[in-house]
Amino acid sequence: MNMHPVDSEEIISIGYSQSKQELHVELSTSTNAYLNVPSYIFQGLMSAASKGEYYNVYIENSFEHRQVTEA
Protein backbone atom coordinates (compact mmCIF):
# COMPACT_ATOMS: atom_id res chain seq x y z
CA MET A 1 0.00 0.00 0.00
CA ASN A 2 1.32 3.43 -0.91
CA MET A 3 1.67 5.62 2.15
CA HIS A 4 1.43 9.38 1.71
CA PRO A 5 3.29 11.68 4.13
CA VAL A 6 1.02 14.31 5.69
CA ASP A 7 1.54 17.57 7.53
CA SER A 8 0.39 16.63 11.03
CA GLU A 9 1.82 16.58 14.53
CA GLU A 10 0.13 13.25 15.29
CA ILE A 11 0.10 11.39 11.95
CA ILE A 12 3.20 10.63 9.86
CA SER A 13 1.57 9.07 6.79
CA ILE A 14 -1.71 7.70 5.48
CA GLY A 15 -2.53 4.97 2.97
CA TYR A 16 -5.86 3.70 1.62
CA SER A 17 -6.98 0.70 -0.43
CA GLN A 18 -10.34 1.43 -2.02
CA SER A 19 -10.81 -2.18 -3.14
CA LYS A 20 -10.28 -3.47 0.43
CA GLN A 21 -11.72 -0.36 2.14
CA GLU A 22 -8.66 -0.47 4.39
CA LEU A 23 -7.08 2.66 5.85
CA HIS A 24 -3.52 2.61 7.21
CA VAL A 25 -2.48 5.36 9.59
CA GLU A 26 1.17 5.65 10.63
CA LEU A 27 1.63 7.33 13.99
CA SER A 28 4.91 7.95 15.78
CA THR A 29 4.37 4.84 17.94
CA SER A 30 2.63 2.40 15.56
CA THR A 31 0.89 1.85 12.25
CA ASN A 32 -2.74 0.77 12.42
CA ALA A 33 -4.98 -0.71 9.74
CA TYR A 34 -8.65 0.28 9.97
CA LEU A 35 -11.10 -2.06 8.27
CA ASN A 36 -14.28 -1.36 6.26
CA VAL A 37 -13.56 2.37 6.00
CA PRO A 38 -15.66 4.10 3.32
CA SER A 39 -13.77 6.23 0.82
CA TYR A 40 -15.51 9.41 2.02
CA ILE A 41 -13.83 8.97 5.44
CA PHE A 42 -10.42 8.71 3.76
CA GLN A 43 -11.19 11.75 1.59
CA GLY A 44 -12.32 13.68 4.66
CA LEU A 45 -9.12 12.80 6.48
CA MET A 46 -6.93 13.86 3.58
CA SER A 47 -8.73 17.19 3.18
CA ALA A 48 -9.10 18.00 6.90
CA ALA A 49 -7.35 21.11 8.17
CA SER A 50 -6.40 19.11 11.29
CA LYS A 51 -5.78 15.50 10.35
CA GLY A 52 -5.10 14.55 13.96
CA GLU A 53 -8.44 15.94 15.11
CA TYR A 54 -10.33 14.27 12.24
CA TYR A 55 -8.59 10.97 13.04
CA ASN A 56 -9.47 11.24 16.74
CA VAL A 57 -13.13 12.12 16.13
CA TYR A 58 -14.07 10.00 13.09
CA ILE A 59 -11.63 7.07 12.85
CA GLU A 60 -9.67 6.06 15.95
CA ASN A 61 -12.52 4.40 17.89
CA SER A 62 -15.03 4.05 15.07
CA PHE A 63 -13.62 1.16 13.01
CA GLU A 64 -12.27 -2.29 13.74
CA HIS A 65 -8.49 -2.12 13.54
CA ARG A 66 -5.28 -4.04 13.97
CA GLN A 67 -1.67 -3.03 14.40
CA VAL A 68 0.46 -3.46 11.29
CA THR A 69 3.91 -4.93 11.65
CA GLU A 70 6.33 -4.01 8.91
CA ALA A 71 8.29 -6.85 7.30
PyMOL CGO cylinders between C-alpha atoms (Angstrom):
from pymol import cmd
from pymol.cgo import CYLINDER

trace = [
    CYLINDER, 0.00, 0.00, 0.00, 1.32, 3.43, -0.91, 0.3, 1, 1, 1, 1, 1, 1,
    CYLINDER, 1.32, 3.43, -0.91, 1.67, 5.62, 2.15, 0.3, 1, 1, 1, 1, 1, 1,
    CYLINDER, 1.67, 5.62, 2.15, 1.43, 9.38, 1.71, 0.3, 1, 1, 1, 1, 1, 1,
    CYLINDER, 1.43, 9.38, 1.71, 3.29, 11.68, 4.13, 0.3, 1, 1, 1, 1, 1, 1,
    CYLINDER, 3.29, 11.68, 4.13, 1.02, 14.31, 5.69, 0.3, 1, 1, 1, 1, 1, 1,
    CYLINDER, 1.02, 14.31, 5.69, 1.54, 17.57, 7.53, 0.3, 1, 1, 1, 1, 1, 1,
    CYLINDER, 1.54, 17.57, 7.53, 0.39, 16.63, 11.03, 0.3, 1, 1, 1, 1, 1, 1,
    CYLINDER, 0.39, 16.63, 11.03, 1.82, 16.58, 14.53, 0.3, 1, 1, 1, 1, 1, 1,
    CYLINDER, 1.82, 16.58, 14.53, 0.13, 13.25, 15.29, 0.3, 1, 1, 1, 1, 1, 1,
    CYLINDER, 0.13, 13.25, 15.29, 0.10, 11.39, 11.95, 0.3, 1, 1, 1, 1, 1, 1,
    CYLINDER, 0.10, 11.39, 11.95, 3.20, 10.63, 9.86, 0.3, 1, 1, 1, 1, 1, 1,
    CYLINDER, 3.20, 10.63, 9.86, 1.57, 9.07, 6.79, 0.3, 1, 1, 1, 1, 1, 1,
    CYLINDER, 1.57, 9.07, 6.79, -1.71, 7.70, 5.48, 0.3, 1, 1, 1, 1, 1, 1,
    CYLINDER, -1.71, 7.70, 5.48, -2.53, 4.97, 2.97, 0.3, 1, 1, 1, 1, 1, 1,
    CYLINDER, -2.53, 4.97, 2.97, -5.86, 3.70, 1.62, 0.3, 1, 1, 1, 1, 1, 1,
    CYLINDER, -5.86, 3.70, 1.62, -6.98, 0.70, -0.43, 0.3, 1, 1, 1, 1, 1, 1,
    CYLINDER, -6.98, 0.70, -0.43, -10.34, 1.43, -2.02, 0.3, 1, 1, 1, 1, 1, 1,
    CYLINDER, -10.34, 1.43, -2.02, -10.81, -2.18, -3.14, 0.3, 1, 1, 1, 1, 1, 1,
    CYLINDER, -10.81, -2.18, -3.14, -10.28, -3.47, 0.43, 0.3, 1, 1, 1, 1, 1, 1,
    CYLINDER, -10.28, -3.47, 0.43, -11.72, -0.36, 2.14, 0.3, 1, 1, 1, 1, 1, 1,
    CYLINDER, -11.72, -0.36, 2.14, -8.66, -0.47, 4.39, 0.3, 1, 1, 1, 1, 1, 1,
    CYLINDER, -8.66, -0.47, 4.39, -7.08, 2.66, 5.85, 0.3, 1, 1, 1, 1, 1, 1,
    CYLINDER, -7.08, 2.66, 5.85, -3.52, 2.61, 7.21, 0.3, 1, 1, 1, 1, 1, 1,
    CYLINDER, -3.52, 2.61, 7.21, -2.48, 5.36, 9.59, 0.3, 1, 1, 1, 1, 1, 1,
    CYLINDER, -2.48, 5.36, 9.59, 1.17, 5.65, 10.63, 0.3, 1, 1, 1, 1, 1, 1,
    CYLINDER, 1.17, 5.65, 10.63, 1.63, 7.33, 13.99, 0.3, 1, 1, 1, 1, 1, 1,
    CYLINDER, 1.63, 7.33, 13.99, 4.91, 7.95, 15.78, 0.3, 1, 1, 1, 1, 1, 1,
    CYLINDER, 4.91, 7.95, 15.78, 4.37, 4.84, 17.94, 0.3, 1, 1, 1, 1, 1, 1,
    CYLINDER, 4.37, 4.84, 17.94, 2.63, 2.40, 15.56, 0.3, 1, 1, 1, 1, 1, 1,
    CYLINDER, 2.63, 2.40, 15.56, 0.89, 1.85, 12.25, 0.3, 1, 1, 1, 1, 1, 1,
    CYLINDER, 0.89, 1.85, 12.25, -2.74, 0.77, 12.42, 0.3, 1, 1, 1, 1, 1, 1,
    CYLINDER, -2.74, 0.77, 12.42, -4.98, -0.71, 9.74, 0.3, 1, 1, 1, 1, 1, 1,
    CYLINDER, -4.98, -0.71, 9.74, -8.65, 0.28, 9.97, 0.3, 1, 1, 1, 1, 1, 1,
    CYLINDER, -8.65, 0.28, 9.97, -11.10, -2.06, 8.27, 0.3, 1, 1, 1, 1, 1, 1,
    CYLINDER, -11.10, -2.06, 8.27, -14.28, -1.36, 6.26, 0.3, 1, 1, 1, 1, 1, 1,
    CYLINDER, -14.28, -1.36, 6.26, -13.56, 2.37, 6.00, 0.3, 1, 1, 1, 1, 1, 1,
    CYLINDER, -13.56, 2.37, 6.00, -15.66, 4.10, 3.32, 0.3, 1, 1, 1, 1, 1, 1,
    CYLINDER, -15.66, 4.10, 3.32, -13.77, 6.23, 0.82, 0.3, 1, 1, 1, 1, 1, 1,
    CYLINDER, -13.77, 6.23, 0.82, -15.51, 9.41, 2.02, 0.3, 1, 1, 1, 1, 1, 1,
    CYLINDER, -15.51, 9.41, 2.02, -13.83, 8.97, 5.44, 0.3, 1, 1, 1, 1, 1, 1,
    CYLINDER, -13.83, 8.97, 5.44, -10.42, 8.71, 3.76, 0.3, 1, 1, 1, 1, 1, 1,
    CYLINDER, -10.42, 8.71, 3.76, -11.19, 11.75, 1.59, 0.3, 1, 1, 1, 1, 1, 1,
    CYLINDER, -11.19, 11.75, 1.59, -12.32, 13.68, 4.66, 0.3, 1, 1, 1, 1, 1, 1,
    CYLINDER, -12.32, 13.68, 4.66, -9.12, 12.80, 6.48, 0.3, 1, 1, 1, 1, 1, 1,
    CYLINDER, -9.12, 12.80, 6.48, -6.93, 13.86, 3.58, 0.3, 1, 1, 1, 1, 1, 1,
    CYLINDER, -6.93, 13.86, 3.58, -8.73, 17.19, 3.18, 0.3, 1, 1, 1, 1, 1, 1,
    CYLINDER, -8.73, 17.19, 3.18, -9.10, 18.00, 6.90, 0.3, 1, 1, 1, 1, 1, 1,
    CYLINDER, -9.10, 18.00, 6.90, -7.35, 21.11, 8.17, 0.3, 1, 1, 1, 1, 1, 1,
    CYLINDER, -7.35, 21.11, 8.17, -6.40, 19.11, 11.29, 0.3, 1, 1, 1, 1, 1, 1,
    CYLINDER, -6.40, 19.11, 11.29, -5.78, 15.50, 10.35, 0.3, 1, 1, 1, 1, 1, 1,
    CYLINDER, -5.78, 15.50, 10.35, -5.10, 14.55, 13.96, 0.3, 1, 1, 1, 1, 1, 1,
    CYLINDER, -5.10, 14.55, 13.96, -8.44, 15.94, 15.11, 0.3, 1, 1, 1, 1, 1, 1,
    CYLINDER, -8.44, 15.94, 15.11, -10.33, 14.27, 12.24, 0.3, 1, 1, 1, 1, 1, 1,
    CYLINDER, -10.33, 14.27, 12.24, -8.59, 10.97, 13.04, 0.3, 1, 1, 1, 1, 1, 1,
    CYLINDER, -8.59, 10.97, 13.04, -9.47, 11.24, 16.74, 0.3, 1, 1, 1, 1, 1, 1,
    CYLINDER, -9.47, 11.24, 16.74, -13.13, 12.12, 16.13, 0.3, 1, 1, 1, 1, 1, 1,
    CYLINDER, -13.13, 12.12, 16.13, -14.07, 10.00, 13.09, 0.3, 1, 1, 1, 1, 1, 1,
    CYLINDER, -14.07, 10.00, 13.09, -11.63, 7.07, 12.85, 0.3, 1, 1, 1, 1, 1, 1,
    CYLINDER, -11.63, 7.07, 12.85, -9.67, 6.06, 15.95, 0.3, 1, 1, 1, 1, 1, 1,
    CYLINDER, -9.67, 6.06, 15.95, -12.52, 4.40, 17.89, 0.3, 1, 1, 1, 1, 1, 1,
    CYLINDER, -12.52, 4.40, 17.89, -15.03, 4.05, 15.07, 0.3, 1, 1, 1, 1, 1, 1,
    CYLINDER, -15.03, 4.05, 15.07, -13.62, 1.16, 13.01, 0.3, 1, 1, 1, 1, 1, 1,
    CYLINDER, -13.62, 1.16, 13.01, -12.27, -2.29, 13.74, 0.3, 1, 1, 1, 1, 1, 1,
    CYLINDER, -12.27, -2.29, 13.74, -8.49, -2.12, 13.54, 0.3, 1, 1, 1, 1, 1, 1,
    CYLINDER, -8.49, -2.12, 13.54, -5.28, -4.04, 13.97, 0.3, 1, 1, 1, 1, 1, 1,
    CYLINDER, -5.28, -4.04, 13.97, -1.67, -3.03, 14.40, 0.3, 1, 1, 1, 1, 1, 1,
    CYLINDER, -1.67, -3.03, 14.40, 0.46, -3.46, 11.29, 0.3, 1, 1, 1, 1, 1, 1,
    CYLINDER, 0.46, -3.46, 11.29, 3.91, -4.93, 11.65, 0.3, 1, 1, 1, 1, 1, 1,
    CYLINDER, 3.91, -4.93, 11.65, 6.33, -4.01, 8.91, 0.3, 1, 1, 1, 1, 1, 1,
    CYLINDER, 6.33, -4.01, 8.91, 8.29, -6.85, 7.30, 0.3, 1, 1, 1, 1, 1, 1,
]
cmd.load_cgo(trace, "trace")
